[in-house]
Amino acid sequence: MKYSIITFGCQMNISDSERIAKVLEDIGFTESASFENANLIIINACSVRQSAIDRVYGKIRKLSFETSRSIDADGRPKILLTGCILKKDKIKFRKDCNGIFGIDELPKLPNLLKKLGFKIKENNKKVEHYLQISPEYQSNISACVPIMTGCNNFCAYCVVPYVRGREISRPEEDILCEIKALGKRGIKEIWLLGQNVNSYKPNFAKLLQKVNNIPGNFWIRFTSTHPKDLTDEMIETFAQSEKVTPYFNLPIQSGDDEMLKAMNRPYTVKKYETLIKKSRNAFKKYREGIEEELSLSTDIIVGFPGETKKHFENTVKTFKKINVAFAYISLYSPRPQTTAFELKDDISHAEKKQREKKLLEIIEKSSLEFNKKFINKIVDVLILKKKKDFYLGKTRHYQTIRFASNSGCKVGEFIKAKVTKATPYGLEGKIQ
C-alpha cells in the first residue's frame, strides 16, 4: 500500500505531516513518488486565512476528479483530510473526502483506515497525544521540533485556538531527547515550533539554555513568538546562547494602538518598540562582529475591519521606525468563529492591495539597508540546494544567499562565504 501526503501551511503543518507519515510507515504503508500511484492521499490543511482554505478545497476537488479516472487492482484511492479545519469547512469538504480527522486524533488513524477497508499491519505502540509520535523526518539538513501546540491568546482574527485548542506544552524531557537524537544524526538546523513559543511551560528561556547545551554542530531557530510574553530573561538568553541564530520573528500585526486593541493584541506600539530596542541591545552586548546585528522580521495584517487611513498611516510610521529586516504581510480575510467575523469587512480588496504595496516598498528599503551591512563580511552559510550553476543557502541571520556551484562543497554543509552583493531579497557571495 502506498500513501501520499500533501501539506498546506506553516512549519507546524509540515511537522504534523512527518508524524502522519510515521504512523503510516508503522502500519505497512510506503510513500509514493506521486499521488497518482497512491492508494491513500492525505491532505494536511491550513485554514488561518480564507485564501488558504480555498486552495485546499480546489486541490481536493481536482484530486477527486483525477483519481476517479485511476482504476487499479486496489480500486480508487482514498482521500482523507486533516489539519486546521473549522467545523463549517468540514461540512463543505465532507462530500469530496472519504474521511476527516483532527490532527489530535492521529493516534486513531489506523482504526479509521481499517474502517475504509485497508489491511494494515498491527502496531502495538500506544500514545496518549499525537506529539508523542516520533516523526518521519523529510530532511537530513533541517528539522522541526514542536515544543507546544494550541493557543490561549484568541486574537480577534485568528482561528488557531478553535482548530488547535488550548495550549499544551510538550514535556521538556521529550523535547531534549528528540534534539539529542537529531544532533547525533548530524542535523544542521533545528526549529523549535509553537503557536507561541514564549508561553512554553514551565519556562522557554530555561528550555532554550538546555537545548543550547546539547552537543552537536547545529543552529537553533524558533517560531512563533508573541510580544506580550517576550521577557527580559528570554531576550538575554537568546543573545547569550551561541547556537541560537541572530534572527527571530516578532509579529506586530498593526502599528496603531487602536487597531491592536481591536485585534486583541495586548501591547502597545511603544511596548513593541521597547522590546525591539532591548533585543538589539542584547545582541550588541553579547555578540561580536556581524553577529551583533540582530535580524528581526515581523507579521502585519492590512485591512482589518475598521482600519481607517489614519490607522494605516500610523502603521506606516511605525514600520519606518522599527526598520525590520523583512516582514510577512497579510490581507485580512474574515474567518468564521473568530470575534472579527462579526465585524463588517469594510475595506475593499483593492484598498488592501494598495496598503500592502505601500508597506512592501518600506520593507524593500529596510531589507536592502540591512543586507548592505553584510557586504565584504564573512558569514556562515548552511547550503540547502544546488541549482544548475549555483548553490542556495541560508545565513545565520536567515538571509538567502547564492554563490557559484563550482566550489566543491555539498548540500547540507556549513561553509563560510564573503558577501559580494546585497539586494532587498538576499545576498550573493564567494566561498572562502
C-alpha positions as CSV (number, residue, x, y, z in Angstrom):
1,M,0.0,0.0,0.0
2,K,1.3,3.4,-0.9
3,Y,0.5,6.8,0.5
4,S,1.0,10.5,-0.4
5,I,0.7,13.5,1.9
6,I,0.0,16.9,0.5
7,T,0.8,19.6,3.1
8,F,-0.5,23.2,3.1
9,G,0.6,25.9,5.6
10,C,3.3,26.6,8.0
11,Q,6.2,24.6,9.6
12,M,3.8,23.2,12.2
13,N,1.8,21.6,9.5
14,I,5.0,20.2,7.9
15,S,5.9,18.8,11.3
16,D,2.5,17.2,11.7
17,S,2.8,15.6,8.3
18,E,6.1,14.0,9.4
19,R,4.2,12.4,12.3
20,I,1.4,11.3,9.9
21,A,4.0,9.6,7.7
22,K,5.4,7.8,10.7
23,V,2.0,6.3,11.7
24,L,1.5,5.1,8.1
25,E,5.0,3.6,7.8
26,D,4.5,1.7,11.1
27,I,1.3,0.0,9.8
28,G,2.7,-1.1,6.5
29,F,2.4,1.8,4.1
30,T,5.2,3.1,1.9
31,E,5.5,6.6,0.5
32,S,4.5,7.0,-3.2
33,A,6.6,9.1,-5.5
34,S,3.4,10.8,-6.7
35,F,-0.2,10.9,-5.7
36,E,-1.2,9.3,-9.0
37,N,0.2,5.9,-7.7
38,A,-1.0,6.2,-4.1
39,N,-3.7,4.1,-2.5
40,L,-4.2,6.7,0.2
41,I,-3.9,10.5,-0.1
42,I,-3.9,12.7,3.0
43,I,-4.4,16.4,2.7
44,N,-2.9,18.3,5.7
45,A,-4.8,21.7,5.6
46,C,-4.3,25.2,6.9
47,S,-7.2,27.5,7.5
48,V,-5.6,30.5,9.1
49,R,-6.8,32.6,6.0
50,Q,-9.7,32.0,3.7
51,S,-7.4,32.0,0.7
52,A,-5.6,29.0,2.3
53,I,-8.8,27.0,2.7
54,D,-9.9,27.9,-0.8
55,R,-6.6,26.4,-2.2
56,V,-7.2,23.2,-0.1
57,Y,-10.7,23.0,-1.5
58,G,-9.6,23.4,-5.0
59,K,-6.9,20.8,-4.6
60,I,-9.3,18.2,-3.2
61,R,-11.8,18.8,-6.0
62,K,-9.0,18.4,-8.5
63,L,-7.8,15.2,-6.8
64,S,-11.3,13.8,-6.7
65,F,-11.7,14.3,-10.4
66,E,-8.2,13.0,-11.4
67,T,-8.3,9.9,-9.1
68,S,-11.8,9.0,-10.3
69,R,-10.2,8.0,-13.6
70,S,-7.4,6.0,-11.9
71,I,-8.6,2.4,-11.6
72,D,-6.1,-0.3,-10.5
73,A,-6.2,-3.6,-8.5
74,D,-6.9,-1.8,-5.3
75,G,-9.6,0.5,-6.8
76,R,-9.9,4.2,-6.5
77,P,-7.5,5.9,-4.0
78,K,-9.0,7.1,-0.7
79,I,-8.7,10.8,0.2
80,L,-8.5,11.9,3.9
81,L,-8.4,15.4,5.2
82,T,-6.7,16.6,8.4
83,G,-5.0,19.7,9.9
84,C,-6.5,23.0,11.0
85,I,-10.1,22.8,9.9
86,L,-13.2,24.7,11.1
87,K,-16.5,22.9,11.6
88,K,-18.0,24.9,8.8
89,D,-15.3,23.8,6.4
90,K,-15.6,20.2,7.5
91,I,-19.2,20.2,6.3
92,K,-18.1,21.7,2.9
93,F,-15.3,19.1,2.5
94,R,-17.1,16.0,3.5
95,K,-18.7,15.2,0.2
96,D,-15.3,15.1,-1.6
97,C,-13.4,13.1,1.1
98,N,-13.5,9.6,2.4
99,G,-12.8,10.8,5.9
100,I,-11.8,13.8,8.1
101,F,-9.8,13.6,11.3
102,G,-8.3,16.2,13.6
103,I,-4.6,16.1,14.0
104,D,-5.1,15.4,17.7
105,E,-6.9,12.2,16.5
106,L,-3.8,11.0,14.7
107,P,-3.2,8.0,17.1
108,K,-6.7,6.7,16.0
109,L,-5.8,6.9,12.2
110,P,-5.1,3.1,12.0
111,N,-8.7,2.4,13.1
112,L,-10.1,4.8,10.6
113,L,-8.1,3.1,7.8
114,K,-9.4,-0.3,8.9
115,K,-13.0,1.0,8.5
116,L,-12.1,2.2,5.0
117,G,-11.1,-1.3,4.1
118,F,-7.3,-1.1,4.3
119,K,-5.5,-4.3,5.6
120,I,-2.9,-2.8,8.0
121,K,-0.1,-4.2,10.0
122,E,-0.8,-4.2,13.7
123,N,1.2,-1.7,15.7
124,N,1.4,-2.1,19.5
125,K,2.8,1.4,20.1
126,K,0.3,3.3,22.2
127,V,0.5,7.1,22.7
128,E,-1.8,9.5,24.6
129,H,-1.0,12.6,22.5
130,Y,0.0,12.9,18.8
131,L,3.2,14.8,19.7
132,Q,4.5,11.6,21.4
133,I,4.7,10.1,17.9
134,S,8.2,10.1,16.5
135,P,8.3,11.9,13.1
136,E,9.4,10.5,9.8
137,Y,11.7,13.5,9.1
138,Q,11.6,14.8,5.5
139,S,15.0,16.4,5.6
140,N,18.5,15.4,6.5
141,I,19.5,19.0,6.9
142,S,16.8,20.8,8.9
143,A,14.3,19.5,11.4
144,C,11.2,21.0,13.0
145,V,10.6,20.2,16.7
146,P,7.3,21.2,18.2
147,I,7.6,22.3,21.8
148,M,3.9,23.0,22.3
149,T,0.6,23.2,20.4
150,G,-2.5,25.2,20.6
151,C,-3.0,28.8,21.7
152,N,-4.7,30.8,24.6
153,N,-4.5,34.2,23.0
154,F,-7.7,34.4,21.0
155,C,-6.6,37.2,18.7
156,A,-9.7,38.6,17.0
157,Y,-8.7,37.5,13.5
158,C,-7.2,34.1,14.3
159,V,-8.8,30.6,14.2
160,V,-5.9,28.7,15.8
161,P,-7.5,28.4,19.3
162,Y,-10.6,27.0,17.7
163,V,-8.9,24.4,15.4
164,R,-5.9,23.5,17.6
165,G,-7.4,24.0,21.1
166,R,-5.8,25.5,24.2
167,E,-2.0,25.5,24.8
168,I,-0.3,22.2,25.6
169,S,3.4,22.1,26.3
170,R,5.4,19.0,25.5
171,P,7.4,17.6,28.4
172,E,10.9,19.0,28.4
173,E,12.5,15.6,28.6
174,D,10.8,14.5,25.3
175,I,12.0,17.7,23.5
176,L,15.6,17.3,24.7
177,C,15.6,13.6,23.8
178,E,14.4,14.4,20.3
179,I,17.0,17.1,19.8
180,K,19.8,15.0,21.1
181,A,18.9,12.3,18.6
182,L,18.8,14.9,15.8
183,G,22.3,16.2,16.9
184,K,23.7,12.7,16.6
185,R,22.1,12.3,13.1
186,G,24.0,15.4,12.0
187,I,21.0,17.7,11.5
188,K,22.3,21.2,11.0
189,E,19.3,23.4,11.7
190,I,16.6,22.8,14.4
191,W,13.4,24.9,14.5
192,L,11.6,24.9,17.9
193,L,7.9,25.3,17.0
194,G,4.8,26.6,18.7
195,Q,1.8,28.9,18.1
196,N,3.5,30.9,20.9
197,V,6.9,29.5,21.9
198,N,7.3,32.3,24.5
199,S,4.5,30.8,26.6
200,Y,6.0,27.4,26.8
201,K,5.6,25.9,30.3
202,P,7.4,25.9,32.6
203,N,10.0,28.3,31.0
204,F,11.0,28.9,27.4
205,A,14.3,30.6,28.3
206,K,15.4,27.7,30.5
207,L,14.4,25.2,27.8
208,L,16.5,27.1,25.3
209,Q,19.5,27.1,27.5
210,K,19.3,23.3,27.8
211,V,18.9,22.9,24.1
212,N,21.9,25.2,23.5
213,N,24.0,22.9,25.8
214,I,23.2,19.7,23.8
215,P,26.4,18.6,22.0
216,G,26.5,18.9,18.2
217,N,27.2,21.4,15.5
218,F,23.7,22.8,14.7
219,W,21.8,26.1,14.6
220,I,18.7,26.8,16.7
221,R,15.8,28.8,15.4
222,F,12.3,29.2,16.8
223,T,8.9,30.5,15.8
224,S,6.4,31.9,16.5
225,T,6.7,34.5,19.3
226,H,4.2,36.9,20.9
227,P,5.3,40.4,22.2
228,K,3.2,40.1,25.3
229,D,5.3,37.1,26.5
230,L,8.7,38.3,25.5
231,T,10.5,38.8,28.8
232,D,13.9,40.3,29.6
233,E,15.1,36.8,30.6
234,M,14.2,35.4,27.2
235,I,16.0,38.3,25.4
236,E,19.1,37.8,27.4
237,T,19.0,34.0,26.9
238,F,18.6,34.4,23.1
239,A,21.6,36.7,22.9
240,Q,23.9,34.6,25.1
241,S,23.1,31.2,23.6
242,E,25.7,30.7,20.8
243,K,23.7,28.1,18.9
244,V,20.7,30.4,18.7
245,T,21.0,32.3,15.5
246,P,20.7,36.1,15.5
247,Y,17.3,36.0,13.9
248,F,13.7,35.8,15.2
249,N,10.2,36.8,14.2
250,L,8.2,39.1,16.4
251,P,4.7,39.8,14.9
252,I,3.4,43.3,15.4
253,Q,0.2,42.9,13.3
254,S,-0.5,46.7,13.3
255,G,1.4,49.9,14.0
256,D,-1.6,51.6,15.6
257,D,-2.7,51.2,19.2
258,E,-6.5,51.3,18.5
259,M,-6.1,48.6,15.9
260,L,-4.0,46.4,18.3
261,K,-6.8,46.7,20.9
262,A,-9.4,45.8,18.3
263,M,-7.3,42.8,17.3
264,N,-7.0,41.7,21.0
265,R,-3.2,42.2,20.9
266,P,-2.5,43.2,24.5
267,Y,0.5,45.5,24.0
268,T,1.1,49.0,22.6
269,V,3.3,50.2,19.7
270,K,5.6,51.8,22.3
271,K,5.9,48.5,24.2
272,Y,6.8,46.7,20.9
273,E,9.4,49.3,20.1
274,T,10.9,48.9,23.5
275,L,11.2,45.1,23.0
276,I,13.0,45.5,19.7
277,K,15.4,48.0,21.3
278,K,16.1,45.7,24.2
279,S,16.7,42.7,21.8
280,R,19.0,44.6,19.5
281,N,21.0,46.0,22.5
282,A,21.3,42.5,24.0
283,F,22.9,41.1,20.8
284,K,25.3,44.0,20.6
285,K,26.3,43.3,24.2
286,Y,26.9,39.6,23.9
287,R,27.8,39.0,20.2
288,E,30.8,40.1,18.2
289,G,31.3,41.2,14.5
290,I,28.3,40.8,12.2
291,E,26.6,38.5,14.8
292,E,25.8,41.6,16.8
293,E,23.4,42.7,14.1
294,L,20.1,41.1,15.1
295,S,17.8,40.2,12.2
296,L,14.2,40.8,13.1
297,S,11.2,40.0,11.0
298,T,7.6,40.8,11.7
299,D,4.0,40.0,10.6
300,I,1.4,42.6,9.7
301,I,-2.3,42.5,8.7
302,V,-3.7,45.2,6.4
303,G,-7.3,46.0,6.1
304,F,-8.6,44.7,9.4
305,P,-12.2,45.8,10.0
306,G,-12.3,49.5,11.0
307,E,-8.8,50.3,9.9
308,T,-9.0,53.9,8.7
309,K,-6.5,55.7,6.6
310,K,-5.2,57.4,9.8
311,H,-4.7,54.0,11.5
312,F,-2.8,52.7,8.4
313,E,-0.6,55.8,8.3
314,N,0.3,55.1,11.9
315,T,1.4,51.7,10.8
316,V,3.4,53.2,8.0
317,K,5.2,55.5,10.5
318,T,5.8,52.6,12.9
319,F,7.2,50.4,10.0
320,K,9.7,53.2,9.1
321,K,10.7,53.5,12.7
322,I,11.3,49.8,13.6
323,N,13.2,49.1,10.5
324,V,12.9,45.3,10.5
325,A,14.9,43.1,8.1
326,F,11.8,41.7,6.4
327,A,8.1,41.2,7.0
328,Y,5.2,38.9,6.2
329,I,2.2,41.0,5.1
330,S,-1.3,39.5,5.0
331,L,-4.5,40.9,3.6
332,Y,-7.3,40.5,6.2
333,S,-9.9,37.8,5.4
334,P,-12.9,37.0,7.6
335,R,-12.8,33.6,9.3
336,P,-15.8,32.0,11.0
337,Q,-15.8,31.5,14.8
338,T,-13.4,34.5,15.3
339,T,-14.7,37.6,17.0
340,A,-13.7,39.7,14.0
341,F,-16.0,37.6,11.8
342,E,-18.9,39.5,13.4
343,L,-17.5,42.8,12.2
344,K,-18.1,44.3,8.7
345,D,-15.2,43.6,6.3
346,D,-15.4,47.3,5.3
347,I,-12.2,47.7,3.4
348,S,-12.2,46.8,-0.3
349,H,-9.7,44.3,-1.7
350,A,-8.3,47.0,-3.9
351,E,-7.6,49.2,-0.9
352,K,-6.0,46.3,1.0
353,K,-3.7,45.7,-2.0
354,Q,-2.7,49.4,-2.1
355,R,-1.8,49.3,1.6
356,E,0.1,46.1,1.1
357,K,2.0,47.7,-1.8
358,K,3.0,50.8,0.4
359,L,4.3,48.6,3.2
360,L,6.2,46.4,0.7
361,E,8.0,49.5,-0.5
362,I,9.1,50.3,3.0
363,I,10.2,46.7,3.7
364,E,12.2,46.6,0.5
365,K,14.1,49.7,1.5
366,S,14.8,48.5,5.1
367,S,15.7,45.0,3.9
368,L,18.2,46.4,1.5
369,E,19.7,48.7,4.2
370,F,20.1,45.7,6.5
371,N,21.6,43.4,3.8
372,K,24.1,46.0,2.7
373,K,25.7,45.8,6.2
374,F,27.0,42.4,5.2
375,I,28.9,43.4,2.0
376,N,32.6,42.3,2.3
377,K,31.8,40.4,5.5
378,I,32.5,36.8,6.1
379,V,29.3,34.9,7.0
380,D,28.4,31.3,8.0
381,V,26.2,29.6,5.5
382,L,24.1,26.4,5.5
383,I,23.9,25.1,2.0
384,L,20.3,24.0,1.2
385,K,20.0,23.5,-2.5
386,K,22.1,23.1,-5.7
387,K,20.8,24.6,-8.9
388,K,22.3,24.1,-12.3
389,D,25.1,26.7,-11.9
390,F,24.8,27.9,-8.3
391,Y,24.1,26.9,-4.7
392,L,21.4,28.4,-2.4
393,G,21.8,28.6,1.3
394,K,20.8,30.5,4.4
395,T,22.9,32.6,6.7
396,R,22.6,32.6,10.4
397,H,20.6,35.8,10.0
398,Y,18.1,33.9,7.8
399,Q,19.1,35.7,4.6
400,T,19.0,33.7,1.4
401,I,22.5,33.7,-0.2
402,R,23.6,32.3,-3.6
403,F,27.1,31.5,-4.9
404,A,28.8,29.6,-7.8
405,S,28.4,25.9,-7.9
406,N,32.0,25.1,-9.0
407,S,33.3,25.4,-5.4
408,G,33.4,21.7,-4.5
409,C,31.1,22.0,-1.5
410,K,28.0,19.9,-0.7
411,V,24.3,20.4,0.1
412,G,23.9,20.2,3.9
413,E,27.3,21.6,4.7
414,F,28.3,24.7,6.7
415,I,30.6,26.9,4.8
416,K,32.0,30.4,5.1
417,A,31.3,32.9,2.3
418,K,32.3,36.5,1.6
419,V,29.3,38.7,0.7
420,T,29.8,40.5,-2.6
421,K,26.3,41.8,-3.3
422,A,23.1,42.7,-1.5
423,T,19.6,43.1,-2.7
424,P,16.3,43.5,-0.8
425,Y,15.7,39.8,-1.2
426,G,19.1,38.3,-0.3
427,L,22.8,38.1,-0.8
428,E,25.4,36.9,-3.2
429,G,28.9,35.7,-2.2
430,K,32.0,33.7,-2.8
431,I,33.1,30.7,-0.8
432,Q,36.2,31.4,1.4
